[in-house]
Amino acid sequence: MSKQWEHAGCSVSLKLLDNGIQIAWDEEDVEVTSWRDVLGATAKESELTIDLSPYNKHGQRFLENIVVCSQDKALVKRYEALICYYARHDFINALPEEEILTKIEVERKCLVLINPVGGTGNALKMFKQVKGIFKAARINAIVKLTEHAGHATELAMELDLKLYEFVVCVGGDGLLSEVVQGLMKRKDWSDAIQLPLGIIPGGSGNGLAKSMIKHVKEEFYPENCAYLIVKGSPQPIDMMTTRNETETFISFLSLAWAFIADVDLDSETYRFLGGLRFTVSAVAKVLSRKRWYGTVSYLPADNASSVSQYQHKDGTVLTPNFLPPIQKAKDSVPKGWKTIKGPFSFFWATSAAYPSSDCYLAPQAHINDGYIYIVVVPENVSLLTQAKLLLSLETGKHVEYPQVQVIKTRAYQLHRDDSEYVSVDGERLSGSTIQVEIHRGLGRIMSLPL
Ligand SMILES: Nc1ncnc2c1ncn2[C@@H]1O[C@H](COP(=O)(O)OP(=O)(O)OP(=O)(O)O)[C@@H](O)[C@H]1O
């Protein structure tokens, strides 16, 4: 064993293997750190610092480093380049070593938008907690705090798309939604929406961050979300045309009506209660025995297997494939669609498994499977059943109740009394008719393969 390196005063051998970085003190004393936990490396003279992000017993990632030294400075430089490359790329399918070493390293730069008032107002503190992960992965993070509602939309509309590799939102789903609206309002929207986004959960709902982290079997901590961004690559994410008679909105997560939307709205009254406000508002709503009247029509998933990628008409407009013209939607439902009428006890549609971090609403859903999952209870249920259903949302067990229908679709429309609250990715949408159609893989998000 050739020991060209020193670690903590001992001679060691350092090897880059297909399963990770191996440090061996002798034949028996060998330690391998998986490439999955390696973020990068920095050479300084004869010293090589290898930055790692392993996890503790709770699955929370943290920063750690190994420092090794060699008198051979060319070797130190060589290992720096190779480790940085293997930390980002698949080792087995990697380029030959000599090719990696001749590659000119391009600076990785991202824009980080922080909503200082999102959730409990902790987003800035949260970013400070995770920014070392960006540095260790050699990503230059340019930070901007949003100054008012709508600011992220303005920034996304003006953004030079060539400036950043990706844009990270430290805030809730509402902040990411603002960025998406800004990108989609641009003339070059079809290029702009390909700008990869990332999310660190500094809001209240944080549904997208939770859905992504669960898909890749990581635990839901800000550090793990940052890790997912820096170790990840752009992955497709579905987005939805969501429209009423007068406006079109692009959503990526959910539409809540009935019980959930009302609880969300009413909880504002109880803001002084902090995190408890949702529970208090939910209990009050269950006891009120309110039911919601309306009609839901949808295209069954089986009838739509061949299409619903997205189309740009004349290169300018994002055009739905399945939705009927909204003006006629009230009087006729397209052929092959199904309709269910209320009273409803529950209605929540989502394209991700978790529309909110504490609700495992659609266990089957995947953010790029091209489907929307409408979870609906189209009947009156007893107070006890309703309470049980709501309590089982956290674990996803609600889908086992016979009263719960999970409808898989690519397009649907909802008619209901306009005075009733509907929220789309946390934002209010009015109109007595609302139509939604999913566009598979319209956007991109930074993650390990989903
Ligand atoms: N500086 C600011 N002052 C006031 N409002 C802001 C500011 N920056 C952003 N906002 C608004 O805050 C809204 C909500 O933000 P965000 O989504 O980050 O948090 P949240 O609503 O608590 O979380 P979630 O959307 O996950 O439920 C955004 O839609 C945006 O319009």
The ligand as a Gaussian input file, in Angstrom:
#p B3LYP/6-31G(d) Opt

LIG

0 1
 N      -40.788000      41.297000       1.937000
 C      -42.047000      40.899000       1.837000
 N      -43.031000      41.554000       2.501000
 C      -44.311000      41.137000       2.431000
 N      -44.714000      40.059000       1.703000
 C      -43.785000      39.367000       1.038000
 C      -42.410000      39.744000       1.067000
 N      -41.707000      38.854000       0.311000
 C      -42.612000      37.971000      -0.170000
 N      -43.857000      38.263000       0.265000
 C      -45.125000      37.533000       0.039000
 O      -45.251000      36.494000       0.985000
 C      -46.100000      35.498000       0.395000
 C      -45.985000      34.177000       1.125000
 O      -44.697000      33.767000       1.165000
 P      -44.164000      32.292000       1.308000
 O      -44.790000      31.385000       0.354000
 O      -42.678000      32.417000       1.288000
 O      -44.573000      31.872000       2.806000
 P      -45.870000      31.164000       3.371000
 O      -47.092000      31.657000       2.699000
 O      -45.766000      31.300000       4.844000
 O      -45.613000      29.628000       3.028000
 P      -46.418000      28.586000       2.063000
 O      -46.624000      29.287000       0.744000
 O      -45.531000      27.375000       1.933000
 O      -47.670000      28.274000       2.794000
 C      -45.664000      35.448000      -1.036000
 O      -46.718000      35.099000      -1.894000
 C      -45.191000      36.879000      -1.310000
 O      -46.168000      37.577000      -2.055000

